[in-house]
């Protein structure tokens, strides 16, 4: 019985492009989660400004959710699950900024930009994701 593969091998350039994009995203999210775990005063002040609870417990909860999702994203076997969870996390940020009327391109769409980097990194480094999201035949 002959088996066929639905995925093409990853070239060296694709692999490194994916690693760089994913690495940039991971570094950003490590920073973001870290300042929420502490939490820094800027985190609770900003939470209050955008209509979220301005408590350390709330900030830490967001930090833990972001960090757990990020760990899942960074581990290759669970990267897709992590990407899905992080997409939901970014979607919440977009919805929050849209609700309060934040500037569109700098604040509201920032989560979308991060989502493109997140999925772009995964698309370049994982042939299974490229098979699910083909840009050409």
C-alpha positions in Angstrom: 0.0 0.0 0.0 1.4 3.4 -1.0 1.1 6.3 1.3 1.0 9.8 0.2 1.8 12.9 2.1 -0.3 16.0 2.0 2.5 18.2 3.1 5.6 19.4 1.3 8.9 19.4 3.2 9.9 22.7 4.8 12.8 24.5 3.1 15.6 25.9 5.2 14.5 29.5 4.4 10.9 28.7 5.4 12.0 27.1 8.6 14.2 30.0 9.6 11.5 32.6 8.6 9.0 30.7 10.8 11.5 30.5 13.7 12.3 34.3 13.5 8.6 35.3 13.3 7.6 32.9 16.1 10.6 34.0 18.2 9.6 37.6 17.9 6.1 36.8 18.9 7.3 34.7 21.8 9.6 37.4 23.1 6.8 40.0 22.9 4.4 37.7 24.8 7.0 36.8 27.4 7.4 40.5 28.1 3.6 41.1 28.1 2.9 38.1 30.4 5.8 39.1 32.7 4.6 42.6 33.4 1.1 41.2 34.1 2.4 38.6 36.5 4.3 41.2 38.6 2.0 43.3 38.0 3.5 46.6 37.1 1.6 49.7 37.9 1.2 50.5 34.2 -0.7 47.3 33.8 -3.4 48.1 36.4 -3.6 51.7 35.4 -4.1 50.8 31.8 -6.7 48.2 32.8 -8.7 50.9 34.5 -8.4 53.2 31.5 -9.9 50.6 29.2 -12.7 49.5 31.5 -11.2 46.3 32.9 -10.7 45.5 36.6 -7.7 47.3 37.9 -6.6 44.6 40.3 -3.4 42.7 40.7 -5.4 39.4 40.6 -7.0 40.2 37.3 -3.7 41.2 35.8 -2.0 38.0 37.1 -4.9 35.9 35.6 -4.3 37.5 32.2 -0.6 36.9 32.6 -1.1 33.2 33.4 -3.5 32.7 30.5 -1.1 34.4 28.1 1.9 32.4 29.4 0.2 29.0 29.4 -1.0 29.6 25.8 2.4 30.8 24.9 4.1 27.6 26.3 1.6 25.5 24.2 2.5 27.6 21.1 6.3 27.3 21.6 6.1 23.5 22.0 5.9 22.0 18.4 3.4 19.2 19.3 0.9 21.7 20.8 1.7 24.7 18.7 -1.6 24.8 16.8 -3.6 24.6 20.1 -1.4 27.4 21.5 -2.0 29.5 18.4 -5.8 29.0 18.6 -5.8 30.1 22.3 -3.5 33.0 21.6 -5.8 34.1 18.7 -8.7 34.2 21.1 -6.6 36.2 23.6 -5.7 38.7 20.9 -9.3 38.8 19.8 -10.3 39.8 23.3 -7.8 42.7 23.1 -9.1 43.8 19.7 -12.7 43.7 21.0 -11.8 45.7 24.1 -10.1 48.4 22.2 -12.9 48.5 19.6 -15.5 48.9 22.4 -13.8 51.9 23.9 -13.0 53.6 20.6 -9.2 53.3 20.7 -7.3 54.5 17.6 -7.8 51.9 14.9 -4.3 51.3 13.4 -2.2 51.7 16.5 -4.3 50.1 19.3 -7.4 48.3 18.0 -5.7 46.3 15.2 -2.5 45.6 17.2 -3.9 42.2 18.2 -4.5 41.5 14.5 -0.9 42.4 13.7 0.3 40.0 16.4 -2.0 37.3 15.1 -0.6 37.6 11.6 3.0 37.2 13.1 1.8 34.3 15.3 0.2 32.4 12.4 2.8 33.4 9.9 5.5 32.0 12.0 3.6 28.7 12.4 2.7 28.6 8.7 6.3 28.9 7.7 7.7 26.3 10.2 4.9 23.7 10.1 3.9 22.0 6.8 0.6 20.8 8.4 -0.5 24.4 8.8 0.5 25.2 5.2 -1.6 22.3 4.1 -4.6 23.7 6.0 -4.0 27.2 4.8 -2.7 27.0 1.3 -2.0 30.2 -0.5 -1.4 28.5 -3.9 -1.9 25.2 -5.6 
